[in-house]
Amino acid sequence: MQTHEEAGQASGGGAVAGAAVGGVVGHQIGSGRGNTAATIVGALGGALAGHQIEKQVRKTVVYDVVVSFEDGSQRTYSYPQQPSFATGDRVRDAGGQLVAN
């Protein structure tokens, strides 16, 4: 059995929150006409960072089970939680899901 992580789906909330924080920080840095540019750059950077942070927070672990069949073929089944069977257990395919024999 192998595991891998899948990035979570971002809802947009992280980008919005990041843009708000980045805009405020950028506004504090700039002065004069540079203030507007710093606010915009801060908002864009914050939005990108917030989006990535949200995806990281929402990531999931996927369990990949590789099954060798009697005919010599192999197939990989993926599960969002650790399955109840272990390496070496005899299983069968029941409509796309594995069940213990």
PDB file as gemmi writes it, atoms N, CA and C in Angstrom:
CRYST1    1.000    1.000    1.000  90.00  90.00  90.00 P 1                      
ATOM      1  N   MET A   1       0.857  -1.169   0.000  1.00  0.00           N  
ATOM      2  CA  MET A   1       0.000   0.000   0.000  1.00  0.00           C  
ATOM      3  C   MET A   1       0.904   1.233   0.000  1.00  0.00           C  
ATOM      4  N   GLN A   2       0.552   2.195  -0.804  1.00  0.00           N  
ATOM      5  CA  GLN A   2       1.288   3.445  -0.886  1.00  0.00           C  
ATOM      6  C   GLN A   2       0.342   4.585  -0.572  1.00  0.00           C  
ATOM      7  N   THR A   3       0.901   5.689  -0.116  1.00  0.00           N  
ATOM      8  CA  THR A   3       0.084   6.874   0.115  1.00  0.00           C  
ATOM      9  C   THR A   3       0.660   8.035  -0.667  1.00  0.00           C  
ATOM     10  N   HIS A   4      -0.198   8.968  -0.990  1.00  0.00           N  
ATOM     11  CA  HIS A   4       0.239  10.235  -1.564  1.00  0.00           C  
ATOM     12  C   HIS A   4      -0.724  11.319  -1.116  1.00  0.00           C  
ATOM     13  N   GLU A   5      -0.266  12.543  -1.168  1.00  0.00           N  
ATOM     14  CA  GLU A   5      -1.106  13.671  -0.770  1.00  0.00           C  
ATOM     15  C   GLU A   5      -1.668  14.347  -2.009  1.00  0.00           C  
ATOM     16  N   GLU A   6      -2.905  14.766  -1.906  1.00  0.00           N  
ATOM     17  CA  GLU A   6      -3.539  15.537  -2.973  1.00  0.00           C  
ATOM     18  C   GLU A   6      -3.882  16.909  -2.422  1.00  0.00           C  
ATOM     19  N   ALA A   7      -3.552  17.932  -3.189  1.00  0.00           N  
ATOM     20  CA  ALA A   7      -3.866  19.301  -2.772  1.00  0.00           C  
ATOM     21  C   ALA A   7      -5.372  19.451  -2.641  1.00  0.00           C  
ATOM     22  N   GLY A   8      -5.781  20.188  -1.644  1.00  0.00           N  
ATOM     23  CA  GLY A   8      -7.198  20.425  -1.434  1.00  0.00           C  
ATOM     24  C   GLY A   8      -7.751  21.431  -2.425  1.00  0.00           C  
ATOM     25  N   GLN A   9      -9.040  21.489  -2.507  1.00  0.00           N  
ATOM     26  CA  GLN A   9      -9.716  22.454  -3.369  1.00  0.00           C  
ATOM     27  C   GLN A   9      -9.827  23.784  -2.629  1.00  0.00           C  
ATOM     28  N   ALA A  10      -9.383  24.836  -3.263  1.00  0.00           N  
ATOM     29  CA  ALA A  10      -9.483  26.166  -2.663  1.00  0.00           C  
ATOM     30  C   ALA A  10     -10.861  26.742  -2.952  1.00  0.00           C  
ATOM     31  N   SER A  11     -11.452  27.358  -1.947  1.00  0.00           N  
ATOM     32  CA  SER A  11     -12.788  27.938  -2.094  1.00  0.00           C  
ATOM     33  C   SER A  11     -12.735  29.396  -2.539  1.00  0.00           C  
ATOM     34  N   GLY A  12     -11.561  29.996  -2.472  1.00  0.00           N  
ATOM     35  CA  GLY A  12     -11.421  31.417  -2.785  1.00  0.00           C  
ATOM     36  C   GLY A  12     -11.304  32.256  -1.530  1.00  0.00           C  
ATOM     37  N   GLY A  13     -11.707  31.684  -0.401  1.00  0.00           N  
ATOM     38  CA  GLY A  13     -11.635  32.414   0.862  1.00  0.00           C  
ATOM     39  C   GLY A  13     -10.211  32.755   1.253  1.00  0.00           C  
ATOM     40  N   GLY A  14      -9.282  31.847   0.995  1.00  0.00           N  
ATOM     41  CA  GLY A  14      -7.875  32.094   1.310  1.00  0.00           C  
ATOM     42  C   GLY A  14      -7.313  33.225   0.471  1.00  0.00           C  
ATOM     43  N   ALA A  15      -7.696  33.261  -0.801  1.00  0.00           N  
ATOM     44  CA  ALA A  15      -7.220  34.324  -1.690  1.00  0.00           C  
ATOM     45  C   ALA A  15      -7.775  35.677  -1.268  1.00  0.00           C  
ATOM     46  N   VAL A  16      -9.041  35.719  -0.897  1.00  0.00           N  
ATOM     47  CA  VAL A  16      -9.665  36.976  -0.473  1.00  0.00           C  
ATOM     48  C   VAL A  16      -9.012  37.482   0.810  1.00  0.00           C  
ATOM     49  N   ALA A  17      -8.850  36.593   1.784  1.00  0.00           N  
ATOM     50  CA  ALA A  17      -8.226  36.989   3.051  1.00  0.00           C  
ATOM     51  C   ALA A  17      -6.783  37.418   2.829  1.00  0.00           C  
ATOM     52  N   GLY A  18      -6.066  36.678   1.994  1.00  0.00           N  
ATOM     53  CA  GLY A  18      -4.681  37.023   1.694  1.00  0.00           C  
ATOM     54  C   GLY A  18      -4.557  38.359   0.994  1.00  0.00           C  
ATOM     55  N   ALA A  19      -5.473  38.634   0.065  1.00  0.00           N  
ATOM     56  CA  ALA A  19      -5.455  39.921  -0.643  1.00  0.00           C  
ATOM     57  C   ALA A  19      -5.700  41.070   0.323  1.00  0.00           C  
ATOM     58  N   ALA A  20      -6.620  40.875   1.258  1.00  0.00           N  
ATOM     59  CA  ALA A  20      -6.914  41.932   2.233  1.00  0.00           C  
ATOM     60  C   ALA A  20      -5.698  42.205   3.114  1.00  0.00           C  
ATOM     61  N   VAL A  21      -5.092  41.159   3.632  1.00  0.00           N  
ATOM     62  CA  VAL A  21      -3.916  41.330   4.494  1.00  0.00           C  
ATOM     63  C   VAL A  21      -2.755  41.911   3.688  1.00  0.00           C  
ATOM     64  N   GLY A  22      -2.528  41.370   2.498  1.00  0.00           N  
ATOM     65  CA  GLY A  22      -1.439  41.876   1.657  1.00  0.00           C  
ATOM     66  C   GLY A  22      -1.642  43.326   1.267  1.00  0.00           C  
ATOM     67  N   GLY A  23      -2.870  43.716   0.983  1.00  0.00           N  
ATOM     68  CA  GLY A  23      -3.162  45.104   0.639  1.00  0.00           C  
ATOM     69  C   GLY A  23      -2.884  46.048   1.798  1.00  0.00           C  
ATOM     70  N   VAL A  24      -3.253  45.635   2.990  1.00  0.00           N  
ATOM     71  CA  VAL A  24      -3.005  46.461   4.181  1.00  0.00           C  
ATOM     72  C   VAL A  24      -1.504  46.605   4.421  1.00  0.00           C  
ATOM     73  N   VAL A  25      -0.788  45.495   4.332  1.00  0.00           N  
ATOM     74  CA  VAL A  25       0.666  45.542   4.539  1.00  0.00           C  
ATOM     75  C   VAL A  25       1.326  46.391   3.458  1.00  0.00           C  
ATOM     76  N   GLY A  26       0.914  46.208   2.206  1.00  0.00           N  
ATOM     77  CA  GLY A  26       1.475  47.000   1.109  1.00  0.00           C  
ATOM     78  C   GLY A  26       1.194  48.480   1.290  1.00  0.00           C  
ATOM     79  N   HIS A  27       0.029  48.805   1.766  1.00  0.00           N  
ATOM     80  CA  HIS A  27      -0.351  50.207   1.990  1.00  0.00           C  
ATOM     81  C   HIS A  27       0.539  50.842   3.064  1.00  0.00           C  
ATOM     82  N   GLN A  28       0.939  50.067   4.050  1.00  0.00           N  
ATOM     83  CA  GLN A  28       1.803  50.573   5.122  1.00  0.00           C  
ATOM     84  C   GLN A  28       3.222  50.832   4.628  1.00  0.00           C  
ATOM     85  N   ILE A  29       3.644  50.117   3.592  1.00  0.00           N  
ATOM     86  CA  ILE A  29       5.023  50.216   3.112  1.00  0.00           C  
ATOM     87  C   ILE A  29       5.223  51.422   2.195  1.00  0.00           C  
ATOM     88  N   GLY A  30       4.330  51.617   1.256  1.00  0.00           N  
ATOM     89  CA  GLY A  30       4.520  52.658   0.242  1.00  0.00           C  
ATOM     90  C   GLY A  30       4.181  54.043   0.748  1.00  0.00           C  
ATOM     91  N   SER A  31       4.612  55.032  -0.038  1.00  0.00           N  
ATOM     92  CA  SER A  31       4.242  56.426   0.245  1.00  0.00           C  
ATOM     93  C   SER A  31       4.078  57.152  -1.085  1.00  0.00           C  
ATOM     94  N   GLY A  32       3.208  58.139  -1.123  1.00  0.00           N  
ATOM     95  CA  GLY A  32       2.952  58.872  -2.367  1.00  0.00           C  
ATOM     96  C   GLY A  32       2.351  57.967  -3.417  1.00  0.00           C  
ATOM     97  N   ARG A  33       2.831  58.162  -4.674  1.00  0.00           N  
ATOM     98  CA  ARG A  33       2.317  57.314  -5.756  1.00  0.00           C  
ATOM     99  C   ARG A  33       2.756  55.872  -5.594  1.00  0.00           C  
ATOM    100  N   GLY A  34       3.858  55.651  -4.926  1.00  0.00           N  
ATOM    101  CA  GLY A  34       4.331  54.294  -4.656  1.00  0.00           C  
ATOM    102  C   GLY A  34       3.411  53.544  -3.708  1.00  0.00           C  
ATOM    103  N   ASN A  35       2.622  54.296  -2.962  1.00  0.00           N  
ATOM    104  CA  ASN A  35       1.685  53.679  -2.017  1.00  0.00           C  
ATOM    105  C   ASN A  35       0.645  52.851  -2.763  1.00  0.00           C  
ATOM    106  N   THR A  36       0.137  53.381  -3.836  1.00  0.00           N  
ATOM    107  CA  THR A  36      -0.869  52.646  -4.627  1.00  0.00           C  
ATOM    108  C   THR A  36      -0.267  51.385  -5.216  1.00  0.00           C  
ATOM    109  N   ALA A  37       0.935  51.512  -5.766  1.00  0.00           N  
ATOM    110  CA  ALA A  37       1.609  50.351  -6.353  1.00  0.00           C  
ATOM    111  C   ALA A  37       1.901  49.308  -5.281  1.00  0.00           C  
ATOM    112  N   ALA A  38       2.377  49.741  -4.116  1.00  0.00           N  
ATOM    113  CA  ALA A  38       2.683  48.800  -3.035  1.00  0.00           C  
ATOM    114  C   ALA A  38       1.412  48.106  -2.544  1.00  0.00           C  
ATOM    115  N   THR A  39       0.301  48.842  -2.489  1.00  0.00           N  
ATOM    116  CA  THR A  39      -0.970  48.254  -2.063  1.00  0.00           C  
ATOM    117  C   THR A  39      -1.414  47.185  -3.057  1.00  0.00           C  
ATOM    118  N   ILE A  40      -1.303  47.479  -4.346  1.00  0.00           N  
ATOM    119  CA  ILE A  40      -1.710  46.528  -5.388  1.00  0.00           C  
ATOM    120  C   ILE A  40      -0.822  45.290  -5.365  1.00  0.00           C  
ATOM    121  N   VAL A  41       0.494  45.500  -5.301  1.00  0.00           N  
ATOM    122  CA  VAL A  41       1.427  44.370  -5.279  1.00  0.00           C  
ATOM    123  C   VAL A  41       1.201  43.525  -4.021  1.00  0.00           C  
ATOM    124  N   GLY A  42       0.981  44.183  -2.895  1.00  0.00           N  
ATOM    125  CA  GLY A  42       0.712  43.456  -1.653  1.00  0.00           C  
ATOM    126  C   GLY A  42      -0.559  42.635  -1.743  1.00  0.00           C  
ATOM    127  N   ALA A  43      -1.599  43.205  -2.339  1.00  0.00           N  
ATOM    128  CA  ALA A  43      -2.864  42.487  -2.483  1.00  0.00           C  
ATOM    129  C   ALA A  43      -2.711  41.282  -3.404  1.00  0.00           C  
ATOM    130  N   LEU A  44      -2.001  41.458  -4.514  1.00  0.00           N  
ATOM    131  CA  LEU A  44      -1.797  40.334  -5.438  1.00  0.00           C  
ATOM    132  C   LEU A  44      -0.964  39.233  -4.796  1.00  0.00           C  
ATOM    133  N   GLY A  45       0.122  39.628  -4.142  1.00  0.00           N  
ATOM    134  CA  GLY A  45       0.967  38.643  -3.468  1.00  0.00           C  
ATOM    135  C   GLY A  45       0.216  37.928  -2.359  1.00  0.00           C  
ATOM    136  N   GLY A  46      -0.565  38.685  -1.607  1.00  0.00           N  
ATOM    137  CA  GLY A  46      -1.357  38.087  -0.534  1.00  0.00           C  
ATOM    138  C   GLY A  46      -2.397  37.118  -1.059  1.00  0.00           C  
ATOM    139  N   ALA A  47      -3.014  37.464  -2.178  1.00  0.00           N  
ATOM    140  CA  ALA A  47      -4.014  36.575  -2.779  1.00  0.00           C  
ATOM    141  C   ALA A  47      -3.388  35.261  -3.216  1.00  0.00           C  
ATOM    142  N   LEU A  48      -2.216  35.333  -3.861  1.00  0.00           N  
ATOM    143  CA  LEU A  48      -1.535  34.106  -4.290  1.00  0.00           C  
ATOM    144  C   LEU A  48      -1.117  33.262  -3.088  1.00  0.00           C  
ATOM    145  N   ALA A  49      -0.558  33.915  -2.076  1.00  0.00           N  
ATOM    146  CA  ALA A  49      -0.134  33.180  -0.882  1.00  0.00           C  
ATOM    147  C   ALA A  49      -1.339  32.572  -0.166  1.00  0.00           C  
ATOM    148  N   GLY A  50      -2.414  33.324  -0.018  1.00  0.00           N  
ATOM    149  CA  GLY A  50      -3.612  32.820   0.648  1.00  0.00           C  
ATOM    150  C   GLY A  50      -4.217  31.635  -0.070  1.00  0.00           C  
ATOM    151  N   HIS A  51      -4.204  31.670  -1.391  1.00  0.00           N  
ATOM    152  CA  HIS A  51      -4.733  30.573  -2.203  1.00  0.00           C  
ATOM    153  C   HIS A  51      -3.924  29.294  -1.951  1.00  0.00           C  
ATOM    154  N   GLN A  52      -2.593  29.415  -1.978  1.00  0.00           N  
ATOM    155  CA  GLN A  52      -1.734  28.250  -1.765  1.00  0.00           C  
ATOM    156  C   GLN A  52      -1.848  27.717  -0.338  1.00  0.00           C  
ATOM    157  N   ILE A  53      -1.937  28.611   0.621  1.00  0.00           N  
ATOM    158  CA  ILE A  53      -2.077  28.184   2.017  1.00  0.00           C  
ATOM    159  C   ILE A  53      -3.387  27.426   2.199  1.00  0.00           C  
ATOM    160  N   GLU A  54      -4.466  27.927   1.605  1.00  0.00           N  
ATOM    161  CA  GLU A  54      -5.754  27.238   1.738  1.00  0.00           C  
ATOM    162  C   GLU A  54      -5.689  25.838   1.123  1.00  0.00           C  
ATOM    163  N   LYS A  55      -5.060  25.692  -0.041  1.00  0.00           N  
ATOM    164  CA  LYS A  55      -4.929  24.377  -0.664  1.00  0.00           C  
ATOM    165  C   LYS A  55      -4.118  23.436   0.214  1.00  0.00           C  
ATOM    166  N   GLN A  56      -3.065  23.953   0.850  1.00  0.00           N  
ATOM    167  CA  GLN A  56      -2.225  23.130   1.716  1.00  0.00           C  
ATOM    168  C   GLN A  56      -2.990  22.680   2.954  1.00  0.00           C  
ATOM    169  N   VAL A  57      -3.758  23.584   3.538  1.00  0.00           N  
ATOM    170  CA  VAL A  57      -4.532  23.262   4.736  1.00  0.00           C  
ATOM    171  C   VAL A  57      -5.590  22.201   4.430  1.00  0.00           C  
ATOM    172  N   ARG A  58      -6.142  22.230   3.230  1.00  0.00           N  
ATOM    173  CA  ARG A  58      -7.223  21.308   2.857  1.00  0.00           C  
ATOM    174  C   ARG A  58      -6.731  20.029   2.178  1.00  0.00           C  
ATOM    175  N   LYS A  59      -5.409  19.785   2.163  1.00  0.00           N  
ATOM    176  CA  LYS A  59      -4.891  18.598   1.478  1.00  0.00           C  
ATOM    177  C   LYS A  59      -5.406  17.325   2.145  1.00  0.00           C  
ATOM    178  N   THR A  60      -5.421  16.259   1.367  1.00  0.00           N  
ATOM    179  CA  THR A  60      -5.878  14.965   1.860  1.00  0.00           C  
ATOM    180  C   THR A  60      -4.833  13.893   1.549  1.00  0.00           C  
ATOM    181  N   VAL A  61      -4.849  12.825   2.319  1.00  0.00           N  
ATOM    182  CA  VAL A  61      -3.992  11.675   2.078  1.00  0.00           C  
ATOM    183  C   VAL A  61      -4.832  10.621   1.363  1.00  0.00           C  
ATOM    184  N   VAL A  62      -4.284  10.061   0.305  1.00  0.00           N  
ATOM    185  CA  VAL A  62      -4.964   9.025  -0.469  1.00  0.00           C  
ATOM    186  C   VAL A  62      -4.149   7.742  -0.350  1.00  0.00           C  
ATOM    187  N   TYR A  63      -4.834   6.641  -0.092  1.00  0.00           N  
ATOM    188  CA  TYR A  63      -4.196   5.331   0.038  1.00  0.00           C  
ATOM    189  C   TYR A  63      -4.384   4.575  -1.270  1.00  0.00           C  
ATOM    190  N   ASP A  64      -3.277   4.231  -1.924  1.00  0.00           N  
ATOM    191  CA  ASP A  64      -3.306   3.490  -3.179  1.00  0.00           C  
ATOM    192  C   ASP A  64      -2.964   2.029  -2.904  1.00  0.00           C  
ATOM    193  N   VAL A  65      -3.862   1.138  -3.311  1.00  0.00           N  
ATOM    194  CA  VAL A  65      -3.678  -0.296  -3.109  1.00  0.00           C  
ATOM    195  C   VAL A  65      -3.521  -0.930  -4.490  1.00  0.00           C  
ATOM    196  N   VAL A  66      -2.379  -1.575  -4.716  1.00  0.00           N  
ATOM    197  CA  VAL A  66      -2.127  -2.262  -5.984  1.00  0.00           C  
ATOM    198  C   VAL A  66      -2.454  -3.734  -5.772  1.00  0.00           C  
ATOM    199  N   VAL A  67      -3.355  -4.253  -6.605  1.00  0.00           N  
ATOM    200  CA  VAL A  67      -3.803  -5.639  -6.490  1.00  0.00           C  
ATOM    201  C   VAL A  67      -3.327  -6.416  -7.712  1.00  0.00           C  
ATOM    202  N   SER A  68      -2.738  -7.575  -7.448  1.00  0.00           N  
ATOM    203  CA  SER A  68      -2.347  -8.489  -8.523  1.00  0.00           C  
ATOM    204  C   SER A  68      -3.409  -9.578  -8.615  1.00  0.00           C  
ATOM    205  N   PHE A  69      -3.988  -9.730  -9.790  1.00  0.00           N  
ATOM    206  CA  PHE A  69      -5.034 -10.723 -10.000  1.00  0.00           C  
ATOM    207  C   PHE A  69      -4.438 -12.032 -10.496  1.00  0.00           C  
ATOM    208  N   GLU A  70      -5.220 -13.100 -10.385  1.00  0.00           N  
ATOM    209  CA  GLU A  70      -4.750 -14.434 -10.777  1.00  0.00           C  
ATOM    210  C   GLU A  70      -4.365 -14.507 -12.246  1.00  0.00           C  
ATOM    211  N   ASP A  71      -4.963 -13.672 -13.098  1.00  0.00           N  
ATOM    212  CA  ASP A  71      -4.628 -13.701 -14.525  1.00  0.00           C  
ATOM    213  C   ASP A  71      -3.345 -12.920 -14.833  1.00  0.00           C  
ATOM    214  N   GLY A  72      -2.676 -12.400 -13.785  1.00  0.00           N  
ATOM    215  CA  GLY A  72      -1.419 -11.681 -13.964  1.00  0.00           C  
ATOM    216  C   GLY A  72      -1.573 -10.172 -14.110  1.00  0.00           C  
ATOM    217  N   SER A  73      -2.793  -9.700 -14.257  1.00  0.00           N  
ATOM    218  CA  SER A  73      -3.009  -8.263 -14.393  1.00  0.00           C  
ATOM    219  C   SER A  73      -2.944  -7.578 -13.028  1.00  0.00           C  
ATOM    220  N   GLN A  74      -2.748  -6.278 -13.063  1.00  0.00           N  
ATOM    221  CA  GLN A  74      -2.720  -5.476 -11.839  1.00  0.00           C  
ATOM    222  C   GLN A  74      -3.647  -4.287 -12.005  1.00  0.00           C  
ATOM    223  N   ARG A  75      -4.172  -3.834 -10.873  1.00  0.00           N  
ATOM    224  CA  ARG A  75      -5.029  -2.652 -10.870  1.00  0.00           C  
ATOM    225  C   ARG A  75      -4.800  -1.907  -9.559  1.00  0.00           C  
ATOM    226  N   THR A  76      -4.857  -0.579  -9.619  1.00  0.00           N  
ATOM    227  CA  THR A  76      -4.686   0.250  -8.430  1.00  0.00           C  
ATOM    228  C   THR A  76      -6.037   0.797  -8.001  1.00  0.00           C  
ATOM    229  N   TYR A  77      -6.332   0.674  -6.716  1.00  0.00           N  
ATOM    230  CA  TYR A  77      -7.557   1.203  -6.116  1.00  0.00           C  
ATOM    231  C   TYR A  77      -7.141   2.299  -5.137  1.00  0.00           C  
ATOM    232  N   SER A  78      -7.847   3.399  -5.148  1.00  0.00           N  
ATOM    233  CA  SER A  78      -7.524   4.520  -4.265  1.00  0.00           C  
ATOM    234  C   SER A  78      -8.632   4.714  -3.235  1.00  0.00           C  
ATOM    235  N   TYR A  79      -8.226   4.977  -2.000  1.00  0.00           N  
ATOM    236  CA  TYR A  79      -9.155   5.145  -0.881  1.00  0.00           C  
ATOM    237  C   TYR A  79      -8.827   6.415  -0.097  1.00  0.00           C  
ATOM    238  N   PRO A  80      -9.843   7.131   0.373  1.00  0.00           N  
ATOM    239  CA  PRO A  80      -9.598   8.343   1.164  1.00  0.00           C  
ATOM    240  C   PRO A  80      -9.204   8.034   2.614  1.00  0.00           C  
ATOM    241  N   GLN A  81      -9.467   6.816   3.100  1.00  0.00           N  
ATOM    242  CA  GLN A  81      -9.044   6.375   4.422  1.00  0.00           C  
ATOM    243  C   GLN A  81      -8.285   5.064   4.254  1.00  0.00           C  
ATOM    244  N   GLN A  82      -7.486   4.725   5.252  1.00  0.00           N  
ATOM    245  CA  GLN A  82      -6.735   3.482   5.180  1.00  0.00           C  
ATOM    246  C   GLN A  82      -7.702   2.307   5.143  1.00  0.00           C  
ATOM    247  N   PRO A  83      -7.593   1.432   4.128  1.00  0.00           N  
ATOM    248  CA  PRO A  83      -8.510   0.290   4.030  1.00  0.00           C  
ATOM    249  C   PRO A  83      -8.253  -0.728   5.136  1.00  0.00           C  
ATOM    250  N   SER A  84      -9.225  -1.594   5.364  1.00  0.00           N  
ATOM    251  CA  SER A  84      -9.145  -2.549   6.469  1.00  0.00           C  
ATOM    252  C   SER A  84      -8.285  -3.766   6.149  1.00  0.00           C  
ATOM    253  N   PHE A  85      -7.871  -3.952   4.921  1.00  0.00           N  
ATOM    254  CA  PHE A  85      -7.047  -5.111   4.587  1.00  0.00           C  
ATOM    255  C   PHE A  85      -5.587  -4.695   4.473  1.00  0.00           C  
ATOM    256  N   ALA A  86      -4.703  -5.695   4.546  1.00  0.00           N  
ATOM    257  CA  ALA A  86      -3.263  -5.439   4.556  1.00  0.00           C  
ATOM    258  C   ALA A  86      -2.594  -6.152   3.384  1.00  0.00           C  
ATOM    259  N   THR A  87      -1.339  -5.869   3.186  1.00  0.00           N  
ATOM    260  CA  THR A  87      -0.558  -6.511   2.138  1.00  0.00           C  
ATOM    261  C   THR A  87      -0.610  -8.028   2.318  1.00  0.00           C  
ATOM    262  N   GLY A  88      -0.913  -8.731   1.231  1.00  0.00           N  
ATOM    263  CA  GLY A  88      -0.990 -10.186   1.260  1.00  0.00           C  
ATOM    264  C   GLY A  88      -2.389 -10.732   1.475  1.00  0.00           C  
ATOM    265  N   ASP A  89      -3.331  -9.901   1.910  1.00  0.00           N  
ATOM    266  CA  ASP A  89      -4.709 -10.367   2.091  1.00  0.00           C  
ATOM    267  C   ASP A  89      -5.321 -10.697   0.731  1.00  0.00           C  
ATOM    268  N   ARG A  90      -6.151 -11.722   0.714  1.00  0.00           N  
ATOM    269  CA  ARG A  90      -6.865 -12.066  -0.522  1.00  0.00           C  
ATOM    270  C   ARG A  90      -8.110 -11.198  -0.602  1.00  0.00           C  
ATOM    271  N   VAL A  91      -8.295 -10.565  -1.750  1.00  0.00           N  
ATOM    272  CA  VAL A  91      -9.434  -9.673  -1.969  1.00  0.00           C  
ATOM    273  C   VAL A  91     -10.013  -9.945  -3.345  1.00  0.00           C  
ATOM    274  N   ARG A  92     -11.203  -9.407  -3.562  1.00  0.00           N  
ATOM    275  CA  ARG A  92     -11.819  -9.485  -4.887  1.00  0.00           C  
ATOM    276  C   ARG A  92     -12.455  -8.148  -5.217  1.00  0.00           C  
ATOM    277  N   ASP A  93     -12.629  -7.898  -6.484  1.00  0.00           N  
ATOM    278  CA  ASP A  93     -13.255  -6.668  -6.959  1.00  0.00           C  
ATOM    279  C   ASP A  93     -14.773  -6.862  -6.959  1.00  0.00           C  
ATOM    280  N   ALA A  94     -15.468  -6.018  -6.239  1.00  0.00           N  
ATOM    281  CA  ALA A  94     -16.928  -6.070  -6.178  1.00  0.00           C  
ATOM    282  C   ALA A  94     -17.452  -4.730  -6.677  1.00  0.00           C  
ATOM    283  N   GLY A  95     -17.598  -4.601  -7.952  1.00  0.00           N  
ATOM    284  CA  GLY A  95     -18.124  -3.362  -8.521  1.00  0.00           C  
ATOM    285  C   GLY A  95     -17.208  -2.172  -8.370  1.00  0.00           C  
ATOM    286  N   GLY A  96     -15.912  -2.383  -8.522  1.00  0.00           N  
ATOM    287  CA  GLY A  96     -14.966  -1.275  -8.433  1.00  0.00           C  
ATOM    288  C   GLY A  96     -14.410  -1.047  -7.044  1.00  0.00           C  
ATOM    289  N   GLN A  97     -14.862  -1.795  -6.059  1.00  0.00           N  
ATOM    290  CA  GLN A  97     -14.340  -1.702  -4.686  1.00  0.00           C  
ATOM    291  C   GLN A  97     -13.793  -3.070  -4.292  1.00  0.00           C  
ATOM    292  N   LEU A  98     -12.782  -3.047  -3.437  1.00  0.00           N  
ATOM    293  CA  LEU A  98     -12.208  -4.296  -2.962  1.00  0.00           C  
ATOM    294  C   LEU A  98     -12.923  -4.776  -1.723  1.00  0.00           C  
ATOM    295  N   VAL A  99     -13.155  -6.092  -1.666  1.00  0.00           N  
ATOM    296  CA  VAL A  99     -13.720  -6.710  -0.468  1.00  0.00           C  
ATOM    297  C   VAL A  99     -12.853  -7.929  -0.143  1.00  0.00           C  
ATOM    298  N   ALA A 100     -12.738  -8.218   1.149  1.00  0.00           N  
ATOM    299  CA  ALA A 100     -11.941  -9.375   1.574  1.00  0.00           C  
ATOM    300  C   ALA A 100     -12.608 -10.667   1.140  1.00  0.00           C  
ATOM    301  N   ASN A 101     -11.812 -11.629   0.759  1.00  0.00           N  
ATOM    302  CA  ASN A 101     -12.339 -12.960   0.384  1.00  0.00           C  
ATOM    303  C   ASN A 101     -12.528 -13.805   1.605  1.00  0.00           C  
TER     304      ASN A 101                                                      
END                                                                             
